[in-house]
Amino acid sequence: MRKSVWMVGVTLAALLAGCASKGVYEVESVKKDTFSVDTNYQAAFRRAGEYVRACHVQVQHPYGVSYAWRHTIGEKGAPDEIQVFKVGEPATVLELISAEADGPAKSKVTVTVLGEGRWDEAEIAALRKSVQSATPECRTGSGG
């Protein structure tokens, strides 16, 4: 009996894992923008992280939704990345931000959003303004 319950659990987990969306990595409706910032890429990366904390992680959202993020430092020439996701759904990346050097005191930031709901062009514009000004400015009328 225990073995059959365990097998059902493993099978169910495998099925659910197969259905999990990868967010920006597999949706066709993504919105993407690349822009320059007059600072080194580490500072641009920190600015993007501060925007994510101030505008997504450390605020209350409608319906009790919470967001989290993870960052990876690029290796062997890959850009540094920030992935934003809903708490409890870490496999579904809603926003992907990368920063890389574009000269000695200039960086290139690329932001990709899901293209649905609050993850749209207004989100890209708010992030861009925040990173370029070094001051987090959350979007208005953000919805849920």
Secondary structure in CASP SS format (residue, H / E / C, confidence):
PFRMAT SS
TARGET T0000
AUTHOR 0000-0000-0000
METHOD secondary structure of the structure
MODEL  1
M C 1.00
R H 1.00
K H 1.00
S H 1.00
V H 1.00
W H 1.00
M H 1.00
V H 1.00
G H 1.00
V H 1.00
T H 1.00
L H 1.00
A H 1.00
A H 1.00
L H 1.00
L H 1.00
A H 1.00
G H 1.00
C H 1.00
A C 1.00
S C 1.00
K C 1.00
G E 1.00
V C 1.00
Y C 1.00
E C 1.00
V C 1.00
E C 1.00
S C 1.00
V C 1.00
K E 1.00
K E 1.00
D E 1.00
T E 1.00
F E 1.00
S E 1.00
V E 1.00
D C 1.00
T C 1.00
N C 1.00
Y H 1.00
Q H 1.00
A H 1.00
A H 1.00
F H 1.00
R H 1.00
R H 1.00
A H 1.00
G H 1.00
E H 1.00
Y H 1.00
V H 1.00
R H 1.00
A H 1.00
C H 1.00
H H 1.00
V H 1.00
Q C 1.00
V C 1.00
Q C 1.00
H C 1.00
P H 1.00
Y H 1.00
G H 1.00
V C 1.00
S C 1.00
Y E 1.00
A E 1.00
W E 1.00
R E 1.00
H E 1.00
T E 1.00
I C 1.00
G C 1.00
E C 1.00
K C 1.00
G C 1.00
A C 1.00
P C 1.00
D E 1.00
E E 1.00
I E 1.00
Q E 1.00
V E 1.00
F E 1.00
K E 1.00
V C 1.00
G C 1.00
E C 1.00
P C 1.00
A C 1.00
T C 1.00
V E 1.00
L E 1.00
E E 1.00
L E 1.00
I E 1.00
S E 1.00
A E 1.00
E E 1.00
A E 1.00
D C 1.00
G C 1.00
P C 1.00
A C 1.00
K C 1.00
S E 1.00
K E 1.00
V E 1.00
T E 1.00
V E 1.00
T E 1.00
V E 1.00
L C 1.00
G C 1.00
E E 1.00
G C 1.00
R C 1.00
W E 1.00
D C 1.00
E H 1.00
A H 1.00
E H 1.00
I H 1.00
A H 1.00
A H 1.00
L H 1.00
R H 1.00
K H 1.00
S H 1.00
V H 1.00
Q H 1.00
S H 1.00
A C 1.00
T C 1.00
P C 1.00
E C 1.00
C C 1.00
R C 1.00
T C 1.00
G C 1.00
S C 1.00
G C 1.00
G C 1.00
END
